[in-house]
């Protein structure tokens, strides 16, 4: 498998401002694999320490802040060799190790010659706690589920991935590429981007093994709910998690607490929802009142939508069978196009610094699926799971905010084209949204 984050890891290694690295990402998204792969290919040696498998290693960080003594103890205990600059030191499963996390400050200040990369399944939770943390002394990196482009490479479709990578004009995609990309995207909706699920499909074409892989990942996440420090929150986390397909199946996908449980109130479930957000198992998209800058200044904090970390996990959690793959556009249109929205959001989150928002108007009812901030511009985004669609909502948005809209973006199953100021992007090109916007703006 090829993961594009490797380029960022190489840049981190070569940076003169390199600090200890914290790699964040959900369980089974490939954190340990990519760090070991990075170490094997770009260092002479790897020193790997797993604080879940070897809890006794934590003691070395509790008795001293001297990093040379810590490393000496780790080498003696594990039999591994550490040479400054030639060794990638990996601290794994550090989410329950506040002393290890805090030690990164001293590695940064007193031993910058060591290359240290850390990972952990629930690091988002650990870092959200008000404990001693090395602010400004670490580099952060986020690893997300495999993108559609990464899926294509894993599936042996390097030619299709290369075609997308080298598209640098806004013109229709030839059928020889469009049709297979459309079919491969349906398969991606089925497998999602979790590496184990992708592996079960790309290596063995085993649908049942792929289904089981996704079920096992979901079960592992649900077991993690019990790690919330307040045991009374665990059932609430579980209920919110299981309600997500129902939330997204509504015409208006705004998160409603009463869908979680009849009579539920926000204040009773806010902490449980925040746990899922901190764990990055779900993405929270706020409603925006207007397309102004900065986009966060116009958030309506009382209204938001919730999406899952991965489109394949959403399909599995919703119990939508893989046989939908062979039923025309069903995967794209099922439960109000929620899989397509989830997929597009995943792609946008990896490309833009600011998280997307959405916009609605009540009377008459209009909803723009996403607003994205690119540099100092706001772009309305509509996600459609059909072909030959109108741009009624995007048209209304421009009428309301004529001076704010340079370009309107629509994802659909139609071909790539620029129609006035409406850029239609085929869903399978979502990974290249940022570049396509740039090309469209230069063409206007």
C-alpha positions as CSV (number, residue, x, y, z in Angstrom):
1,X,0.0,0.0,0.0
2,X,1.1,3.5,-0.7
3,X,0.2,6.3,1.7
4,X,0.6,9.9,0.6
5,X,1.4,11.0,4.2
6,X,4.9,9.6,3.6
7,X,5.8,12.8,1.8
8,X,5.0,14.8,4.9
9,X,7.0,12.4,7.1
10,X,10.0,12.8,4.8
11,X,9.6,16.6,5.0
12,X,9.5,16.3,8.9
13,X,12.7,14.3,8.9
14,X,14.6,16.8,6.8
15,X,13.2,20.0,8.5
16,X,15.8,22.1,10.4
17,X,12.9,22.9,12.7
18,X,12.0,19.3,13.4
19,X,10.5,18.5,16.8
20,X,9.2,15.2,18.3
21,X,6.3,14.1,16.2
22,X,2.8,13.2,17.4
23,X,0.9,11.2,14.7
24,X,-2.8,11.3,15.4
25,X,-5.4,9.0,13.9
26,X,-8.2,6.6,14.8
27,X,-7.6,2.9,15.7
28,X,-6.5,0.8,12.8
29,X,-6.0,3.6,10.4
30,X,-2.4,2.6,9.8
31,X,-0.3,4.8,12.2
32,X,2.1,2.1,13.4
33,X,2.5,0.6,9.9
34,X,3.3,4.0,8.2
35,X,5.9,4.9,10.9
36,X,7.6,1.5,10.6
37,X,7.5,1.8,6.8
38,X,9.0,5.3,7.0
39,X,11.7,4.1,9.4
40,X,12.6,1.1,7.2
41,X,13.0,3.2,4.1
42,X,14.5,6.4,5.4
43,X,16.6,5.4,8.5
44,X,19.3,2.9,9.1
45,X,17.6,1.7,12.2
46,X,14.2,1.6,14.0
47,X,13.8,1.5,17.8
48,X,10.2,0.6,18.5
49,X,8.6,0.8,22.0
50,X,4.9,-0.1,22.6
51,X,3.7,1.2,26.0
52,X,0.6,-1.0,25.9
53,X,2.6,-4.3,25.3
54,X,5.4,-3.2,27.7
55,X,3.8,-1.2,30.5
56,X,6.9,-1.4,32.6
57,X,8.6,1.0,30.1
58,X,6.5,3.8,31.5
59,X,8.5,3.7,34.8
60,X,11.6,5.0,33.0
61,X,9.7,8.3,32.4
62,X,8.4,8.6,35.9
63,X,11.7,8.6,37.8
64,X,13.7,11.1,35.7
65,X,13.4,13.9,33.0
66,X,16.9,13.2,31.8
67,X,16.3,12.0,28.2
68,X,19.7,10.3,27.9
69,X,19.0,8.2,31.0
70,X,15.5,7.4,29.7
71,X,16.9,6.2,26.3
72,X,19.7,4.2,28.0
73,X,17.1,2.4,30.2
74,X,14.9,1.7,27.1
75,X,17.9,0.3,25.2
76,X,19.0,-2.0,28.1
77,X,15.5,-3.2,28.7
78,X,14.6,-3.9,25.0
79,X,18.0,-4.8,23.6
80,X,17.5,-2.2,20.8
81,X,20.1,0.1,19.5
82,X,19.6,3.9,19.3
83,X,22.0,6.1,17.3
84,X,21.1,9.8,17.0
85,X,19.9,10.9,13.6
86,X,20.3,7.4,12.1
87,X,17.5,5.9,14.2
88,X,13.8,6.5,14.1
89,X,12.5,6.1,17.7
90,X,8.8,5.1,17.8
91,X,6.8,5.5,20.9
92,X,3.5,3.7,20.3
93,X,0.2,3.6,22.3
94,X,1.2,6.6,24.4
95,X,-2.4,7.8,24.9
96,X,-2.4,6.6,28.5
97,X,1.1,7.8,29.2
98,X,1.1,11.5,30.3
99,X,4.7,11.2,31.5
100,X,5.9,10.0,28.1
101,X,3.9,12.8,26.4
102,X,5.4,15.4,28.8
103,X,8.9,14.0,28.2
104,X,8.7,15.2,24.6
105,X,9.4,18.7,25.9
106,X,12.8,17.6,27.2
107,X,13.6,15.7,24.0
108,X,12.9,18.9,22.0
109,X,14.9,21.2,24.3
110,X,17.8,19.0,25.4
111,X,18.2,16.3,22.7
112,X,17.0,17.6,19.3
113,X,19.4,15.2,17.5
114,X,17.0,12.3,18.2
115,X,14.2,11.6,15.8
116,X,11.1,10.7,17.8
117,X,7.7,9.8,16.4
118,X,4.7,9.0,18.6
119,X,1.3,7.4,18.0
120,X,-1.7,6.3,19.9
121,X,-5.3,5.3,19.2
122,X,-7.1,7.8,21.4
123,X,-4.5,10.5,21.4
124,X,-7.2,13.1,20.6
125,X,-8.8,12.3,23.9
126,X,-5.5,12.4,25.9
127,X,-4.5,15.7,24.3
128,X,-7.9,17.2,25.2
129,X,-7.3,16.7,28.9
130,X,-6.0,19.6,30.9
131,X,-2.8,17.9,31.9
132,X,0.9,18.9,31.6
133,X,1.5,19.0,27.9
134,X,4.6,20.2,25.9
135,X,2.9,23.1,24.1
136,X,5.0,24.3,21.2
137,X,7.5,21.5,21.7
138,X,6.0,19.0,19.3
139,X,5.0,18.7,15.6
140,X,1.5,17.3,14.9
141,X,0.4,15.2,12.0
142,X,-2.9,13.6,11.2
143,X,-3.4,10.3,9.3
144,X,-6.8,9.7,8.0
145,X,-8.4,6.7,6.2
146,X,-7.0,6.0,2.7
147,X,-8.2,8.4,0.1
148,X,-9.9,7.2,-3.1
149,X,-6.6,7.8,-4.9
150,X,-4.7,5.6,-2.4
151,X,-7.4,3.0,-2.9
152,X,-6.8,3.0,-6.6
153,X,-3.1,2.4,-6.2
154,X,-3.7,-0.4,-3.7
155,X,-6.3,-1.9,-6.1
156,X,-3.7,-2.1,-8.9
157,X,-5.2,0.8,-10.8
158,X,-2.1,3.0,-10.9
159,X,-3.0,4.1,-14.4
160,X,-6.3,5.6,-13.2
161,X,-4.6,7.2,-10.2
162,X,-1.9,8.7,-12.5
163,X,-4.5,10.0,-14.9
164,X,-6.3,11.9,-12.0
165,X,-3.0,13.1,-10.6
166,X,-2.0,14.6,-14.0
167,X,-5.3,16.2,-14.9
168,X,-4.5,19.9,-15.3
169,X,-7.3,21.2,-17.5
170,X,-11.1,21.6,-17.0
171,X,-12.4,19.4,-19.8
172,X,-14.6,16.3,-19.9
173,X,-13.0,13.0,-18.8
174,X,-13.0,10.5,-21.7
175,X,-15.2,7.5,-21.2
176,X,-12.2,5.2,-21.1
177,X,-11.3,6.7,-17.8
178,X,-14.7,8.0,-16.6
179,X,-16.5,4.6,-16.6
180,X,-13.9,2.6,-14.7
181,X,-13.4,5.4,-12.2
182,X,-17.1,5.5,-11.6
183,X,-17.1,1.7,-10.9
184,X,-14.1,1.9,-8.7
185,X,-15.7,4.7,-6.6
186,X,-18.6,2.4,-5.9
187,X,-16.2,-0.2,-4.7
188,X,-14.5,2.4,-2.5
189,X,-17.9,3.2,-0.9
190,X,-18.2,-0.5,-0.1
191,X,-14.7,-1.0,1.4
192,X,-14.0,2.5,2.7
193,X,-10.5,3.6,3.4
194,X,-9.5,1.6,6.5
195,X,-6.3,-0.3,5.4
196,X,-7.4,-3.7,6.6
197,X,-10.7,-3.5,4.8
198,X,-9.0,-2.3,1.6
199,X,-6.4,-5.2,2.0
200,X,-9.1,-7.8,2.2
201,X,-10.6,-6.6,-1.0
202,X,-7.5,-5.7,-3.1
203,X,-5.5,-8.8,-2.1
204,X,-8.2,-11.5,-2.1
205,X,-11.4,-10.0,-3.5
206,X,-13.0,-11.5,-0.5
207,X,-16.2,-9.6,0.3
208,X,-17.0,-11.5,3.5
209,X,-13.5,-10.9,4.9
210,X,-13.8,-7.2,4.0
211,X,-17.2,-7.1,5.8
212,X,-15.7,-8.9,8.8
213,X,-12.8,-6.5,8.9
214,X,-15.2,-3.5,9.0
215,X,-17.3,-5.1,11.7
216,X,-14.2,-5.8,13.8
217,X,-13.1,-2.2,13.5
218,X,-16.5,-1.0,14.6
219,X,-16.5,-3.4,17.5
220,X,-13.0,-2.2,18.6
221,X,-14.3,1.4,18.5
222,X,-17.3,0.5,20.6
223,X,-15.1,-1.2,23.1
224,X,-13.1,2.0,23.3
225,X,-16.2,3.8,24.5
226,X,-15.7,2.2,27.9
227,X,-12.5,4.2,28.2
228,X,-14.5,7.3,29.0
229,X,-13.6,8.3,32.6
230,X,-17.2,8.8,33.5
231,X,-18.9,5.4,33.1
232,X,-22.4,7.0,32.9
233,X,-21.4,8.5,29.6
234,X,-20.6,5.2,27.9
235,X,-24.3,4.3,26.9
236,X,-24.8,7.9,25.6
237,X,-21.7,7.6,23.4
238,X,-23.0,4.3,22.1
239,X,-26.5,5.7,21.4
240,X,-25.1,8.7,19.5
241,X,-22.7,6.4,17.5
242,X,-25.6,4.1,16.5
243,X,-27.9,7.0,15.6
244,X,-25.5,8.5,12.9
245,X,-27.0,6.6,9.9
246,X,-30.5,7.7,11.0
247,X,-29.3,11.3,11.4
248,X,-27.9,11.3,7.9
249,X,-30.9,9.6,6.4
250,X,-33.0,12.6,7.1
251,X,-33.7,15.2,4.3
252,X,-32.3,17.8,6.7
253,X,-29.2,16.2,8.1
254,X,-28.9,18.5,11.1
255,X,-28.0,16.5,14.2
256,X,-31.1,16.1,16.4
257,X,-30.6,14.8,19.9
258,X,-34.2,13.4,19.9
259,X,-33.1,11.0,17.1
260,X,-30.6,9.6,19.7
261,X,-33.3,9.0,22.3
262,X,-36.8,10.3,22.7
263,X,-36.8,13.4,25.0
264,X,-33.0,13.7,24.9
265,X,-31.6,17.1,25.7
266,X,-28.4,18.6,24.4
267,X,-26.8,19.2,27.8
268,X,-27.2,15.5,28.7
269,X,-25.4,14.3,25.6
270,X,-22.9,17.1,24.8
271,X,-20.0,15.4,26.7
272,X,-20.6,12.1,25.0
273,X,-20.7,13.7,21.6
274,X,-17.5,15.7,22.3
275,X,-15.7,12.4,23.3
276,X,-16.5,11.0,19.8
277,X,-15.3,14.3,18.2
278,X,-12.0,14.3,20.2
279,X,-11.4,10.7,19.3
280,X,-12.0,11.8,15.7
281,X,-14.4,9.0,15.2
282,X,-16.9,11.6,13.9
283,X,-16.6,14.9,12.2
284,X,-18.7,17.9,13.3
285,X,-19.8,20.4,10.7
286,X,-21.3,23.6,12.0
287,X,-24.0,25.6,10.3
288,X,-22.8,29.0,9.0
289,X,-25.0,32.1,9.1
290,X,-23.2,33.7,6.1
291,X,-20.2,33.2,3.8
292,X,-18.0,35.7,5.6
293,X,-14.3,35.6,6.7
294,X,-13.1,34.1,8.8
295,X,-15.7,31.4,8.3
296,X,-15.6,30.4,12.0
297,X,-16.8,33.8,13.0
298,X,-20.2,33.0,11.5
299,X,-20.8,29.7,13.1
300,X,-24.2,28.8,14.6
301,X,-23.0,26.7,17.4
302,X,-26.5,25.3,18.1
303,X,-26.8,23.7,14.6
304,X,-24.4,21.1,13.2
305,X,-24.2,17.9,11.2
306,X,-22.2,14.8,12.2
307,X,-20.4,12.5,9.8
308,X,-18.4,9.3,10.3
309,X,-14.6,9.1,10.0
310,X,-14.9,6.7,7.0
311,X,-17.5,6.1,4.3
312,X,-17.0,2.3,4.4
313,X,-17.6,2.3,8.2
314,X,-20.8,4.4,7.6
315,X,-22.0,1.8,5.1
316,X,-21.3,-1.0,7.5
317,X,-22.8,0.7,10.5
318,X,-25.9,1.4,8.4
319,X,-26.1,-2.3,7.5
320,X,-26.2,-1.5,3.7
321,X,-25.1,-4.8,2.0
322,X,-22.2,-4.8,-0.5
323,X,-24.6,-6.1,-3.1
324,X,-25.8,-2.5,-3.6
325,X,-22.5,-2.2,-5.6
326,X,-24.2,-3.9,-8.5
327,X,-27.4,-1.9,-8.4
328,X,-26.8,1.1,-10.6
329,X,-26.4,4.3,-8.7
330,X,-27.9,2.9,-5.4
331,X,-24.7,3.4,-3.4
332,X,-24.7,7.1,-4.3
333,X,-28.4,7.7,-3.7
334,X,-29.0,5.5,-0.7
335,X,-30.3,7.3,2.4
336,X,-30.5,10.7,0.8
337,X,-26.9,10.5,-0.7
338,X,-25.3,10.4,2.8
339,X,-22.4,8.2,1.6
340,X,-21.6,10.7,-1.1
341,X,-21.7,13.6,1.4
342,X,-19.5,11.6,3.9
343,X,-17.0,10.8,1.1
344,X,-16.8,14.4,-0.1
345,X,-16.3,15.7,3.4
346,X,-13.4,13.2,4.0
347,X,-11.8,14.5,0.8
348,X,-12.2,18.2,1.7
349,X,-10.9,17.7,5.2
350,X,-7.5,16.5,3.9
351,X,-7.2,19.4,1.4
352,X,-8.2,22.6,3.3
353,X,-6.8,24.0,6.5
354,X,-10.2,25.2,7.7
355,X,-12.9,22.6,8.3
356,X,-16.0,22.9,6.0
357,X,-19.3,24.4,7.3
358,X,-22.8,24.2,5.8
359,X,-25.5,26.8,5.2
360,X,-29.3,26.7,5.4
361,X,-32.3,29.0,4.9
362,X,-35.6,28.1,6.5
363,X,-38.2,30.0,4.5
364,X,-38.2,28.9,1.8
365,X,-36.0,25.9,2.7
366,X,-32.6,25.8,1.1
367,X,-29.4,24.0,2.1
368,X,-25.9,24.2,0.7
369,X,-24.2,21.0,1.8
370,X,-20.8,22.5,2.5
371,X,-19.0,25.9,2.5
372,X,-15.3,25.7,2.1
373,X,-12.7,28.4,2.8
374,X,-9.8,28.4,0.4
375,X,-7.4,31.2,1.2
376,X,-9.6,34.3,1.5
377,X,-12.5,33.0,-0.5
378,X,-15.7,31.0,0.5
379,X,-17.1,28.5,-2.0
380,X,-20.6,26.9,-1.7
381,X,-20.6,23.2,-2.4
382,X,-23.5,21.0,-3.4
383,X,-23.2,17.2,-3.4
384,X,-25.5,15.4,-5.8
385,X,-25.7,11.6,-6.2
386,X,-27.3,11.8,-9.7
387,X,-26.6,13.1,-13.2
388,X,-28.2,15.9,-15.2
389,X,-29.0,17.9,-12.1
390,X,-29.9,21.6,-11.9
391,X,-28.1,24.1,-9.8
392,X,-31.2,25.6,-8.2
393,X,-29.7,25.8,-4.6
394,X,-26.4,27.1,-5.8
395,X,-28.3,29.7,-7.9
396,X,-30.3,30.8,-4.9
397,X,-27.1,31.1,-2.8
398,X,-25.5,33.4,-5.4
399,X,-28.7,35.6,-5.5
400,X,-28.5,36.1,-1.8
401,X,-24.7,36.7,-1.7
402,X,-23.8,38.0,-5.2
403,X,-20.5,39.7,-4.1
404,X,-19.3,36.7,-2.1
405,X,-19.4,34.0,-4.7
406,X,-16.5,33.7,-7.2
407,X,-17.2,30.1,-8.0
408,X,-19.9,27.5,-7.2
409,X,-19.0,23.9,-6.9
410,X,-21.1,20.8,-7.5
411,X,-20.1,17.2,-7.0
412,X,-22.1,14.8,-9.0
413,X,-22.0,11.8,-11.5
414,X,-21.8,14.3,-14.4
415,X,-18.6,14.9,-16.2
416,X,-15.9,17.5,-15.3
417,X,-17.0,20.9,-16.7
418,X,-17.1,24.6,-16.0
419,X,-20.5,26.1,-16.8
420,X,-20.1,29.9,-16.2
421,X,-19.2,30.0,-12.6
422,X,-20.5,26.5,-11.7
423,X,-17.7,23.9,-11.5
424,X,-19.0,20.4,-11.8
425,X,-16.6,17.9,-10.3
426,X,-17.2,14.1,-10.8
427,X,-17.4,12.5,-7.4
428,X,-14.3,10.4,-8.1
429,X,-12.2,13.6,-8.5
430,X,-13.0,14.9,-5.0
431,X,-9.4,14.4,-3.9
432,X,-8.4,17.1,-6.4
433,X,-10.9,19.7,-5.4
434,X,-8.3,22.3,-4.4
435,X,-6.4,22.0,-7.7
436,X,-9.6,22.1,-9.8
437,X,-10.8,25.2,-8.0
438,X,-7.5,26.9,-8.9
439,X,-7.8,25.8,-12.5
440,X,-11.4,27.1,-12.7
441,X,-10.5,30.5,-11.2
442,X,-7.7,30.9,-13.7
443,X,-10.0,30.1,-16.5
444,X,-12.7,32.7,-15.6
